[in-house]
């Protein structure tokens, strides 16, 4: 429990070396596309096993190729599907919000 509290405190302050590393543009961008990675990695593995593995390439080349394919596909899903979807959801939520409740004012002379 103490170690979790220390980790939370370190990241809350955000002044450590690890915090600076996590603020790097590439890592922030990978964080943005991470949900798309979660969505596409399993279908990509299925296609990868059928298409690439029979070629019998080097394991390291295969891992590198899969990582590049996953990042490119995830970025495409993020920019062409996820972001437009978030924008559409935001616009729809503005139109679906109920109007603000009417404020009732009580006259001060009516209070006994």
N, C-alpha and C positions, 0 to 999 in steps of 0.2 A: 504494500500500500504506500509506503514511504517513497519507493522508487517511482511509482506512478505520479505521485505528487511533485516530485522533483522534475520529472520529464515535462509535466504540464506547466510547471513554473518556468522552466527554461524556455519553452516555446511561447509562453505568454509574454515574456519579456522580449523575446525575439532578437537578442543581441549576440547570440553565440555563433560559432563558425557553422554549425549545422543549419541554423536558421538562414544564414547568408547563402549557403549552398542551395537550400530548398527554394530560395527566391530567384534563382537563375532562370532566365527566360525560357530555356529549353525545358526545364523541369516543370515550370508553371504551365507551359503549352501542353506537355504530356499529361499533366493533371486535368486540363480542360478536355482532352480527347479520351481520357481514361474510361468514361462510361461507354463510349462508342467501342473502345477496345474490348470491354466486357461483353458487349453485344455481338461483336463479329468474330471473336477469337475461335469459338467452337465451330461455327460453319467453315471458317478458314482452315482449321485443322482437318476437317473432313475432306475438303477439296485437296488440301496439301498432300495428305496421305495417298490419295488416288493419283495425283498428277506428278508430284515431285519425287516422292520416295522411290518409285520404281526406277528412276534414273540412276540411283546409287551414287550420289555425289558425296563429297566430304561432309561429315557431320557438322563441322564449323560453318561451312558454306551454306548448308541447309538451315542452320539456326539463324545465321545472319540474314539469309534471304527471307525466312519466315518473319523475322523481326521487322525488316524493311516493308514487306507486304502488309503486315499487321498495322504498322504505323501509317502507311499511305492509305489503306482502306479505312482505318479509323478516322483519319483526318477528313477524308471525303464524306464519311457518314456524319461527322460532327458539323462540317461546314454546309453541307447540302441538305441534311435532314434534321439534325438535332437543333441547330441554331434557328433555322426558319420555323421549326415547330415551337420553340420557346417563344419566338416573336409572335406567332399566331396565337398561342395560348395567352400571352399577355394582352393582346388586343381583344381577344374574346372575353377575357375576365373583366376587362373594363366595361364591356357592353352587358355582361351578365350580372354585374354587381347591383344589388338593390339600391334604390335611391336612399339618400340619407334620411334618417327618421326626422320627423317634424319636431322642432323644439317647442315645448309648451312653457310659457312664462307665467308665473303666478304673480298677480298684482300685489304689491307690498301692503296696500291698505286692506286687503282681504284677510290678512293673517291676524288672528285674534290675539 
